[in-house]
Amino acid sequence: MRHPVTRALVALLVVGSVAFALLVGRAEPTPDLSRGVDGIGAWLHALTDECATVERGDDFTGFAGPVRSKVYAPFIAEWGTCAKPPYERLGLLVLKPGLEQAWRTALANGEVRGDPDLAFGDGFALTGSIGMEYIGLKRLECTPAACSLIEIKHH
């Protein structure tokens, strides 16, 4: 009789610890965007102990490709990359206003399909998708008429 109770208590402890870790991870402050991509990198490093070195980018088209660059580049104030497994080069983007409208326009014109492949925070985005739900980032779902920020669900 004691073993099922012990197992149940251990299971509750594990579930509670995971839930607490997720809540604490989501409760972390946002990056200091006054520091640009260095602020994003420092924020990621504080959360994950990765992304210790940020490299400033100079060829966004070479990094993102011509279609993404055409839509994203006018709305990027600064960008860089860092290593954060599983990404050798995770893109760190400080955003300017207007990306949602540009995406909707490109969608309506048939230049792009689906949604932007970025994970969004408040005023910034990352190019990765794996694990971004654990740090409170969202994905942008768009139609030609509107875009909405949606919680990223864990798979």
Rosetta silent file (secondary structure, phi, psi, omega in degrees, C-alpha in Angstrom):
SEQUENCE: MRHPVTRALVALLVVGSVAFALLVGRAEPTPDLSRGVDGIGAWLHALTDECATVERGDDFTGFAGPVRSKVYAPFIAEWGTCAKPPYERLGLLVLKPGLEQAWRTALANGEVRGDPDLAFGDGFALTGSIGMEYIGLKRLECTPAACSLIEIKHH
SCORE:     score description
SCORE:     0.000 S_00000001
   1 L     0.000  -34.136 -177.167    0.000    0.000    0.000 S_00000001
   2 H   -67.796  -34.922 -177.447    2.860    2.317    0.786 S_00000001
   3 H   -64.366  -44.590  177.896    4.440    2.041   -2.680 S_00000001
   4 H   -62.664  -37.132  178.461    1.458    3.450   -4.638 S_00000001
   5 H   -66.915  -44.186  178.590    1.247    6.416   -2.269 S_00000001
   6 H   -61.198  -44.335  179.011    4.992    7.018   -2.525 S_00000001
   7 H   -61.684  -41.752  179.739    4.810    6.808   -6.326 S_00000001
   8 H   -64.154  -41.800  178.862    1.907    9.245   -6.394 S_00000001
   9 H   -65.703  -41.263  177.779    3.774   11.712   -4.177 S_00000001
  10 H   -64.093  -42.661  178.823    6.926   11.448   -6.298 S_00000001
  11 H   -61.203  -43.614  178.102    4.853   11.950   -9.461 S_00000001
  12 H   -63.385  -40.391  178.392    3.225   15.062   -7.975 S_00000001
  13 H   -62.177  -44.820  179.906    6.610   16.396   -6.929 S_00000001
  14 H   -64.300  -48.561 -179.721    8.042   15.893  -10.443 S_00000001
  15 H   -61.478  -43.096  178.536    5.006   17.439  -12.165 S_00000001
  16 H   -62.718  -40.166  179.440    5.058   20.360   -9.729 S_00000001
  17 H   -65.326  -42.901  178.818    8.772   20.938  -10.276 S_00000001
  18 H   -64.413  -46.068  179.352    8.372   20.938  -14.064 S_00000001
  19 H   -60.250  -43.063  178.965    5.382   23.289  -13.876 S_00000001
  20 H   -62.073  -44.580  179.486    7.310   25.629  -11.561 S_00000001
  21 H   -60.662  -41.333  179.098   10.329   25.614  -13.885 S_00000001
  22 H   -66.262  -42.537  179.191    8.116   26.470  -16.854 S_00000001
  23 H   -64.852  -41.846  178.608    6.396   29.284  -14.978 S_00000001
  24 H   -64.785  -42.773  178.716    9.696   30.718  -13.802 S_00000001
  25 H   -60.996  -41.175  179.837   11.095   30.452  -17.349 S_00000001
  26 H   -73.863  -23.322 -176.595    8.065   32.264  -18.766 S_00000001
  27 H   -85.388   -4.419 -179.018    8.215   34.879  -16.028 S_00000001
  28 L   -59.566  146.343  177.639   11.752   35.954  -16.946 S_00000001
  29 L   -63.779  160.789  178.658   12.014   39.599  -17.979 S_00000001
  30 L   -78.525  166.031  179.466   12.232   40.407  -21.644 S_00000001
  31 L   -62.578  153.039  174.380   15.529   41.300  -23.312 S_00000001
  32 L   -83.101   93.514 -175.318   16.984   44.757  -22.887 S_00000001
  33 H   -72.101  -11.021  173.858   16.437   45.912  -26.475 S_00000001
  34 H   -65.803  -19.801  176.838   18.309   49.164  -25.803 S_00000001
  35 H   -94.003    4.813  178.558   21.375   46.899  -26.091 S_00000001
  36 L    65.179 -142.793 -178.269   20.176   45.532  -29.454 S_00000001
  37 H   -65.578  -24.585  175.068   21.081   41.962  -30.307 S_00000001
  38 H   -63.515  -37.010  177.084   23.513   41.916  -27.372 S_00000001
  39 H   -65.644  -39.567  177.109   20.493   42.371  -25.087 S_00000001
  40 H   -66.036  -44.909  179.464   18.694   39.451  -26.743 S_00000001
  41 H   -61.321  -42.348  178.923   21.817   37.298  -26.481 S_00000001
  42 H   -64.435  -40.378  177.621   22.288   38.164  -22.794 S_00000001
  43 H   -61.629  -48.305  178.386   18.637   37.342  -22.098 S_00000001
  44 H   -62.025  -40.986  179.857   18.923   33.972  -23.848 S_00000001
  45 H   -63.427  -40.038  178.416   22.183   33.241  -22.052 S_00000001
  46 H   -65.325  -35.502 -179.103   20.571   34.006  -18.678 S_00000001
  47 H   -79.166  -37.087 -167.891   17.648   31.684  -19.497 S_00000001
  48 H  -121.322  -10.199 -174.286   19.475   28.808  -21.164 S_00000001
  49 L    63.698   23.267  175.601   23.201   29.183  -20.411 S_00000001
  50 L  -126.726  176.801  179.048   23.693   29.185  -24.204 S_00000001
  51 L    66.227   42.600 -176.484   24.093   31.975  -26.757 S_00000001
  52 L   -72.807  -30.936 -177.257   27.121   33.377  -24.906 S_00000001
  53 L  -119.945  123.221  179.086   28.660   35.053  -27.959 S_00000001
  54 L  -102.157  130.557  175.290   26.629   37.184  -30.364 S_00000001
  55 E  -109.175  126.225  178.380   27.957   37.817  -33.867 S_00000001
  56 E   -70.460  141.038  179.519   26.563   40.817  -35.727 S_00000001
  57 L   -95.297  150.865  176.243   25.229   40.021  -39.162 S_00000001
  58 L  -126.750  -19.323  179.947   25.991   41.902  -42.342 S_00000001
  59 L  -120.929   81.533 -177.339   24.406   39.763  -45.097 S_00000001
  60 H   -64.425  -36.855  178.585   20.804   39.169  -44.063 S_00000001
  61 H   -61.978  -42.067  177.002   19.857   37.863  -47.520 S_00000001
  62 H   -63.573  -32.901 -179.957   22.627   35.270  -47.298 S_00000001
  63 H   -78.950  -48.467 -171.463   21.379   34.243  -43.856 S_00000001
  64 H   -97.897  -17.056 -175.476   17.600   34.260  -44.409 S_00000001
  65 L    93.856  158.741 -172.569   17.295   33.774  -48.167 S_00000001
  66 H   -65.918  -37.329 -177.928   15.942   36.211  -50.785 S_00000001
  67 H   -69.911  -50.199  179.277   12.193   35.793  -50.103 S_00000001
  68 H   -62.646  -40.972 -179.047   12.427   36.172  -46.330 S_00000001
  69 H   -60.962  -41.980 -179.397   14.936   38.980  -46.699 S_00000001
  70 H   -59.545  -41.042 -178.150   12.613   40.920  -49.006 S_00000001
  71 H   -82.946  -45.029 -173.581    9.783   40.791  -46.464 S_00000001
  72 H   -79.996  -43.214 -168.347   11.714   40.891  -43.168 S_00000001
  73 H   -51.965  -43.113 -179.742   14.749   43.119  -43.840 S_00000001
  74 H   -62.690  -14.914 -175.556   12.978   46.509  -43.993 S_00000001
  75 H  -112.785   17.341  177.748   11.603   45.826  -40.495 S_00000001
  76 E  -110.612  116.797  178.765   14.808   44.694  -38.812 S_00000001
  77 E   -75.389  -36.090 -179.338   16.611   47.379  -36.831 S_00000001
  78 E  -160.129  148.498  175.915   19.531   45.069  -36.054 S_00000001
  79 E  -145.708  156.916  177.273   20.302   41.390  -36.394 S_00000001
  80 E  -162.575 -176.063  179.721   22.922   38.912  -35.355 S_00000001
  81 E  -136.732  162.130  171.571   23.369   35.253  -34.556 S_00000001
  82 E  -149.979  166.261  177.120   24.521   33.057  -31.736 S_00000001
  83 E   -92.185  122.916  175.507   24.953   29.331  -31.182 S_00000001
  84 E  -146.702   99.564 -177.304   22.084   27.745  -29.273 S_00000001
  85 L   -49.562  138.029   11.827   21.653   24.035  -29.921 S_00000001
  86 L   -88.024   12.817 -176.252   20.137   22.682  -32.041 S_00000001
  87 E   -98.681  127.309  173.617   20.952   25.817  -34.063 S_00000001
  88 E   -71.546  -36.607  179.282   24.483   26.577  -35.193 S_00000001
  89 E  -134.885   92.935  175.763   23.311   30.090  -36.088 S_00000001
  90 E   -84.915  125.087 -179.322   20.165   31.210  -34.301 S_00000001
  91 E   -77.987  131.576  176.799   19.001   34.535  -35.711 S_00000001
  92 E  -113.277  118.647 -172.907   18.407   37.341  -33.204 S_00000001
  93 E  -122.634  123.125  169.798   16.287   40.128  -34.673 S_00000001
  94 E   -91.976  122.188 -171.489   15.458   43.528  -33.185 S_00000001
  95 E   -97.259  150.671  167.894   12.280   44.545  -34.994 S_00000001
  96 L  -102.815  158.195  176.929   10.871   47.816  -36.276 S_00000001
  97 L   -62.428  148.461  172.826    7.083   48.243  -36.567 S_00000001
  98 L   118.213  -10.523 -176.662    5.432   47.062  -39.782 S_00000001
  99 H   -61.384  -40.448 -179.592    6.437   43.420  -40.202 S_00000001
 100 H   -59.939  -47.509 -179.883    2.867   42.123  -39.761 S_00000001
 101 H   -63.331  -41.245  179.480    1.508   44.403  -42.495 S_00000001
 102 H   -62.638  -40.384  179.633    4.383   43.519  -44.827 S_00000001
 103 H   -65.706  -42.944  179.713    3.724   39.800  -44.296 S_00000001
 104 H   -62.346  -40.886  178.670   -0.014   40.237  -44.978 S_00000001
 105 H   -64.316  -46.280  178.680    0.762   42.156  -48.162 S_00000001
 106 H   -63.288  -35.894  177.650    3.258   39.515  -49.343 S_00000001
 107 H   -65.292  -46.915  179.690    0.691   36.815  -48.498 S_00000001
 108 H   -63.338  -33.417 -179.727   -2.045   38.604  -50.484 S_00000001
 109 L   -84.899   -1.309  179.857    0.355   39.044  -53.441 S_00000001
 110 L    77.040   14.191 -179.748    1.314   35.355  -53.412 S_00000001
 111 L   -78.007  -28.406  178.566    4.952   36.101  -52.543 S_00000001
 112 L  -134.476  163.203  174.703    4.820   33.962  -49.383 S_00000001
 113 L  -129.054  148.631  175.613    2.622   31.187  -48.044 S_00000001
 114 L    76.155 -147.975 -174.122    1.610   30.417  -44.488 S_00000001
 115 L  -111.471  159.004  175.105    2.955   32.224  -41.469 S_00000001
 116 L   -57.982  142.940 -178.588    6.325   33.844  -40.702 S_00000001
 117 L   -95.404   48.568  178.660    8.848   31.271  -39.493 S_00000001
 118 L  -122.162  157.185  171.195    9.952   33.349  -36.535 S_00000001
 119 E  -106.561  125.211 -169.758    9.317   33.129  -32.803 S_00000001
 120 E  -105.590  139.437  167.480    8.207   36.550  -31.544 S_00000001
 121 L  -117.173 -165.772 -179.261    8.720   38.459  -28.334 S_00000001
 122 L   -83.655   97.324  179.048    7.896   42.095  -27.626 S_00000001
 123 L    89.146    6.845  179.490    9.923   44.024  -30.214 S_00000001
 124 E  -150.452  166.980  177.204   12.179   41.133  -31.199 S_00000001
 125 E  -149.098  157.892  174.068   12.140   37.738  -32.878 S_00000001
 126 E  -120.358  149.648 -178.133   14.271   34.595  -33.131 S_00000001
 127 L   -82.279   -9.782 -178.691   14.640   32.464  -36.240 S_00000001
 128 L   -85.779  169.601  175.229   14.285   29.165  -34.387 S_00000001
 129 L  -130.751  -27.404 -176.209   11.178   27.257  -33.433 S_00000001
 130 L   -72.443  122.733  176.250   12.365   24.355  -31.279 S_00000001
 131 L    81.178   -0.051 -176.184   11.946   25.078  -27.562 S_00000001
 132 H   -68.332  -22.803  178.254   10.732   28.647  -28.028 S_00000001
 133 H   -66.332  -25.196 -178.439    7.522   27.897  -26.125 S_00000001
 134 H   -76.915  -16.277  179.148    9.594   27.413  -22.967 S_00000001
 135 H  -110.803   16.920  171.423   10.884   30.968  -23.050 S_00000001
 136 L    80.043   13.722  179.184    7.488   32.558  -23.643 S_00000001
 137 L   -82.558  162.430 -176.250    7.819   33.406  -27.328 S_00000001
 138 E  -126.844  163.769  174.499    4.869   33.273  -29.722 S_00000001
 139 E  -106.844  156.578 -178.364    4.248   32.534  -33.369 S_00000001
 140 E  -106.051  118.095  175.262    2.471   34.876  -35.731 S_00000001
 141 E  -100.522  129.266 -174.738   -0.529   33.460  -37.615 S_00000001
 142 E  -130.728  147.125  165.097   -1.542   35.566  -40.598 S_00000001
 143 L  -122.753  170.229  176.420   -4.212   35.861  -43.249 S_00000001
 144 L   -59.124  -21.003 -177.123   -4.237   38.665  -45.823 S_00000001
 145 L   -91.579  -31.617 -173.731   -6.666   40.494  -43.488 S_00000001
 146 L  -161.301  159.027  173.585   -5.036   40.112  -40.051 S_00000001
 147 E  -124.922  149.117  177.314   -2.262   38.603  -37.950 S_00000001
 148 E  -136.982  137.763  172.903   -2.473   37.234  -34.402 S_00000001
 149 E   -81.865  128.672 -174.419    0.235   36.256  -31.947 S_00000001
 150 E  -124.210  139.430  174.120   -0.443   32.700  -30.751 S_00000001
 151 E   -56.632  138.991  175.508    1.119   30.692  -27.919 S_00000001
 152 L   -84.423  125.731 -179.637    3.511   28.056  -29.250 S_00000001
 153 L   -89.959  140.962  177.857    2.326   24.636  -28.159 S_00000001
 154 L   -74.757  134.397  179.195    4.800   22.005  -27.016 S_00000001
 155 L  -105.774    0.000    0.000    4.838   18.913  -29.240 S_00000001
